């Protein structure tokens, strides 16, 4: 599993050869040309896209039905590192083991660009992707994200916490948990970082320090439960409040089917986002099919496909503003307005906080999460 992290037309460019690097298609005619070129290639090779992740199963089937292309799926349960290694290992391979496209954690976007492993391409909806979640030259671009939320068992917690500071209240004694060990797990690290930001600390190392102090206080007060919270422990009552990525919390809510009832809360003050990014391999055997895949994913239809799987598409705010999200889909999510405040930390900010949190957790907080 990956983790677990969206219409204004841009200027047109003429469809180039299959080895060309960057083309933007915004008109019906140029899209027709792209579709024809992709169909001539006949297939697309993806990697590390499990069908139960972010609605990918339905997205893949819909793309095949829409364009009649074969999709060769490599290593569905692989991680970001596996995707990058697959590009490196198949630079001269035009066969089925060479991925055309990748979907990786944010950190792998800039590093892959620096290593010359990906090529630039700007989709027609490029302008509606936030600048903070894309490479200005089009080498990589955010696709979907999750935000740090509170997953709450409302059978046990009647007064649901609305913000980070609420977690320190005496009424939440022995109720609050992380999803796992913050010395090794990214989800726990980012929860601590978000808590630090909520205190007003500057992004980066300062927020990491503030987050550790927050959790030291949470632990000292007796509110913190040193157990890695999951759906089972939430249901059993041992971890009634879990700090969790919203898409995982929403999926847990569906899995539990009201037994117990679960509320997913996006904190009021600090909404921290974790984003994944898309890119096209610099060595893609099917570059036009890869571009067509990107156009599909960043179309309204593709973006709503991710949202159906509870992963907020990078164009979410734009879709909501323009009334493109069906009401029944919105009804299954926390209020859309909460996501307008989403903060996308830079890589440097994440790295600074991560190093501090993983090395100082034992000293500052001293709770061994099992």
Secondary structure, 3 states (H helix, E strand, C coil): CCCCCCCCCCCCCCCCCCCCCCCCCCCHHHHHHHHHHHHHHCEEEEECCCCCCCCHHHHHHHHHHHHCCEEEEECCCCCHHHHHHHHHHCCCCCCCCCCCEEEEECHHHHHHHHCCCEECCCCCCHHHCCHHHECCCCCCEEEEEEEEEEEEECCCCCCCCCCHHHHHCHHHCCCEECCCCCCCCHHHHHHHHHHHHHCCCCCCHHHHHHHHHHHHHHHHCCCECCCCCCHHHHHHCCCCEEEEEHHHHHHHHHHHCCCCCEEEEECCCCEEEEEEEEEEECCCCCHHHHHHHHHHHCCHHHHHHHHHCCCEECCHHHHHHCCCCCHHHHCCCCCHHHHHHEEECCHHHHHHHHHHHHHHHHHHCCCCCC
